[in-house]
Amino acid sequence: MSHTPNPPILLTPGPLTTSDRTRQAMLRDWGSWDGDFNQITTRVRQRLLAIANAAATHECVPMQGSGTFSVEAAVGTLVPRDGHVLVPSNGAYCQRLARICRVLGRKVTTIDYTEDQRVSPADIDRALAADPGITHVAMVHCETGAGVLNPLHEIAQVVEKHGRGLIVDAMSSFGALPIDAARTPFDAVIAASGKCLEGVPGMGFVIIRRSVLEKCEGNSPSLALDLYDQWVYMQKTTQWRFTPPTHVLAALDEAIEQYLEEGGLPARGARYARNCEALVSGLAAIGVRSFLSADIQAPIIVTFHAPDHPNYEFKRFYAEVKKRGYILYPGKLTQMETFRVGCMGHFGEAGIPGAVAAIAQTLEAMGIPVRGAVATAEA
Ligand SMILES: *Cc1c(COP(=O)(O)O)cnc(C)c1O
């Protein structure tokens, strides 16, 4: 019985391609009261804390749902009802973060950038100095919209200097790009099962400073998304407050086991960086240009300019690439026609060259001129 190779390969930032072992971990059922299952919960929480070097200072509170549920839970639980959140915004996920604040009735101010710019720590410094009423900064580490890496460490220094709270959506960076609680002060870091840890989607988690979490009772405007309640219940019982995503957690536990075997964060980050380099240079060789400059590009997801040709149409492009075994992602830029390719997921070293060849063949099939010899290479 074999569950691999599991085609097509997902080159998307979650859901992504998972390993045979990770999928096999879902082939049994668990009771939510069962001691063996609750041991998995405890182990996963401890290992997630260790990845952020946060065990001494922080708690890991998991939450059912996709990543956005955990972002909403973090904002609702950490920001008091009369709080004021500053959101530096350079893309779609930053906009979602600001929208969550508004929907929850939290006062929000944004600093707006274009999608090819990094957030500037100096701007945040000025904004916090000018408005002592701002209680929190909420930022996105890797803005998955265009793929920009924002300077988390520098921003965290600024926020700490001003004595405000920092909430970080690290959904698409956690586990691959360094976040060290002992070096980089933060109140909350949010991530999910189905991103760089290469689990399946279905749960998120928030790493919260213990001294902050202890004071969060009653903040949340939501019953289900109250991280304080989830934490208190879990400390008391080792169980999740409501029905846990049992199979998702078992798969995440197995995915983390493989993550540690691979060499943890440095190895995961290096593998994604190699994928990113191979992708950018491979597509450049056939005349497809990446959107961001290399110095602000996170090795997680890359935005490419769509070919400037009348035959190009994303739907057809997507379908042709899929026929050749790869799933790409539409662009998320408001202004121009782009597509995105993820660097994350469990696929072998041949994955990226294979995708580059599939894209080259697709462009040829669409009658779009391709530069270079890669176009005729075997996939
Ligand atoms: C994936 C992602 C999320 C969560 O999206 P969901 O669709 O809810 O899983 C949030 N922020 C960022 C930066 C992401 O990459």
The ligand as a MOL file (V3000), in Angstrom:
LIG
                    3D

  0  0  0     0  0            999 V3000
M  V30 BEGIN CTAB
M  V30 COUNTS 15 15 0 0 0
M  V30 BEGIN ATOM
M  V30 1 C -2.1350 31.2930 5.3390 0
M  V30 2 C -2.0670 32.6020 6.0380 0
M  V30 3 C -3.0650 32.9970 6.9570 0
M  V30 4 C -4.2510 32.1400 7.2820 0
M  V30 5 O -5.0520 31.8710 6.2060 0
M  V30 6 P -6.1500 30.7480 6.3330 0
M  V30 7 O -6.7170 30.6980 4.9520 0
M  V30 8 O -7.1370 31.1730 7.3340 0
M  V30 9 O -5.4430 29.4890 6.7440 0
M  V30 10 C -2.8920 34.1850 7.6250 0
M  V30 11 N -1.8290 34.9660 7.4200 0
M  V30 12 C -0.8680 34.6310 6.5520 0
M  V30 13 C 0.3070 35.5410 6.3890 0
M  V30 14 C -0.9420 33.4450 5.8230 0
M  V30 15 O 0.0300 33.1030 4.9600 0
M  V30 END ATOM
M  V30 BEGIN BOND
M  V30 1 1 1 2
M  V30 2 1 2 3
M  V30 3 2 2 14
M  V30 4 1 3 4
M  V30 5 2 3 10
M  V30 6 1 4 5
M  V30 7 1 5 6
M  V30 8 2 6 7
M  V30 9 1 6 8
M  V30 10 1 6 9
M  V30 11 1 10 11
M  V30 12 2 11 12
M  V30 13 1 12 13
M  V30 14 1 12 14
M  V30 15 1 14 15
M  V30 END BOND
M  V30 END CTAB
M  END
